[in-house]
Amino acid sequence: MTFLPIVERELRVAARRPGIYRSRWLMALGALLLGGVIMGWGDFFSSRGVLSQSQVGGYIFWGLAAFSQLYCLCAGRFSTAECLVIERQQGTLGLLFLTDLKGYDIVLGKLVATSVQAFYGLLALFPVLAIPLVMGGVTNGEFWRVVLALVITFVFSLATGMFASALARTYEQAMARNFYLMLLFAVGPVILYIVVMTFFHDARLFMPLFVFCPIFTLAMGNDADYGATPWYFWLSAAVFVFLTWVFIRRSGRIVSESYREDSVEAKSSTVVAKPAVDAKPVRATGKSSSHASFRKKYLDLNAIQWLTSRPGNKSAHVWIFMLFAGFWWLIMRGLMGREWISKESAVATSVILNLSFKLWVTLESGAWLARDRKSGAFELLLPTPLTVTDMIRGQLLSLRRQFLGPLLATVAVELLLTAVCGEPTGSDAGTRFWSWSAGAFMLVADLTALTGAAMLDAMTAKNPTRAPIKTVLRLLILPWMVVGVTVGSGVFLVRNQPWPHWQPEWEFVLTLWLLTGILADAYFGWRAWQRLLTGFRHLAAGELPEKIAGQTPRRRANPWSAD
């Protein structure tokens, strides 16, 4: 028997998949654009003697490394976090156990099948990451250590997603558990270190806590840190290799055990028990009564709102996130003192909160549509008397119930930080007010556009799980790329001109970001809402967007044809 037969088959299939080539050049293009923006800013400061050429190369290298690390941390969520859940829900997991395959064969096969495209995207980043080597400031050892740390983080993220998928029974459970696991390893050691440092001021005693943080593994690849304590890097890398092996091995056992449990439950469910003669009705108490009241409250208002609001504690998760964010801010205030009360900290806090809500709303907007599209539940909704307006309104009511309160609290907190964190004389009050106004306006505009675009992408994308990536790229990343390329190009072009002292002020950058964000929201958001309102039922039935618009469907060229 062939060793790991599913892995071998999936690698052969992936070698002829057109998406493999598309993902590679898209990732390389994004890395080149990001590196170009950093180089433009670095060249601007280098021309004024602030930075040397080698320092610019170091900034480019670590900027690309941070981008690659974020990509690796998110790989598990969008690649493996739902693969076993889908097999279990569709009832096809048991068919694999009718063969000679073991649990580890299935887990490794699913891991390779869902992640090979993402891994090729990571490989495409490495040549771009090596470009700063010729600029100086980066050594060969530093480059290879960062590459090793990125590969280890990528595989660990995939194993975490697989483990969460093996534990979960539903799509929502898999996504939530994967998020909390990655948050535990990426942020947990940092928070624990900060809390401990408030009581013990000797940092050397608690540095080993960071070996469980993948960001620490990447940071220790730096020549300065590695030269001082090289064993920290190798210990952290070994820890994550061991955890990856544990998660994959445990996932294989969970899959085998859950299949046997499902088989026993299926057999027991076929036996019809006779009702007892003296059976008494059981009163609904506790959790069942809460579910009944939740159903009675929201099902009469809007069926789609009741369907998408389950489980009923979604809003509590958002408030918990707000509490953790406030706890982190207070800890930083206690550690840094008055220095933390500054414009920079207010802007950083506002950006983190706004971006978190935008990403969260994007994921929640398309989750229900993506799940029902995969399961075929849309076919059951189309014959119902529910109108398109009722379906979309129900989704919006569910999002309002989950996010409206935390969003209003976020805007109020940001306004308070804007008023408090500033110059003591109040000379920058106008700057702070307009910055807060622009951020609040773009928060509302982005959320409106992201909601419609996420719903449309979830219904039209080939892989609904990766549909949020497409939405975020168009509405959040594209405007910032335009701002970065415009400012970087302007700085680079005027460097040798008669006006060498030009530099982009905050008014220029803020206005440019506001205009590009409004244009992106107006174009993609308005177009998405229009298509949802006019062709929702056609999209739910699985018809092509070109057919809905009355156009001839485009035929994709086959790269493997003989023509």
Buried (B, 14 or more C-beta within 10 A) or exposed (E): EEEBBBBEBBEEEBEEBEBBEEBBEBBBEBBBBBBBBBBBBBBBBBBEEEBBEBBBBBBBBBBBBBBBBEBBBBBBBBBBBBBBBBBBBEEEBBEBBEEEBBBBBBBBBBBBBBBBBBBBBBEBBBEBBBBBBEBBBBEEEBBEBBBBBBBBBBBBBBBBBBBBBBBBEBBBBBBBBBBEBBBBBBBBBBBBBBEBBEEEEEEEEBEEBBBBBBBBBBBBBBBEBBEEEEEBBBBBBEBBEEBBEEBBBBBBEBBBEBBEEBEEEEEEEEEEEEEEEEEEEEEEEEEEEEBEEBEEEBEEEBBBBBBBBBEBEBBEBBEEBBEEBEEBBEBBBEEEEEEBBBBEBBBEBBEEBBBBBBBBBBBBBBBBBBBBBBBEBBEEBEEEEBEBEBBBBBBBBBBEBBBEBBBEBBBEBBBEBBBEBBEEEEEEEEBBBBBBEBBBEBBEBBBBBBBBBBBBBBBBBEBBBBBBBBBBEBBBBBBEBBBBBBBBEBBBEBBEEEEEEEEBEEEBBBEBBBEBBBEBBEEBBBBBBEBBEEBBBBBBEEBEBEEBEEEEEEEEEEEEEEE
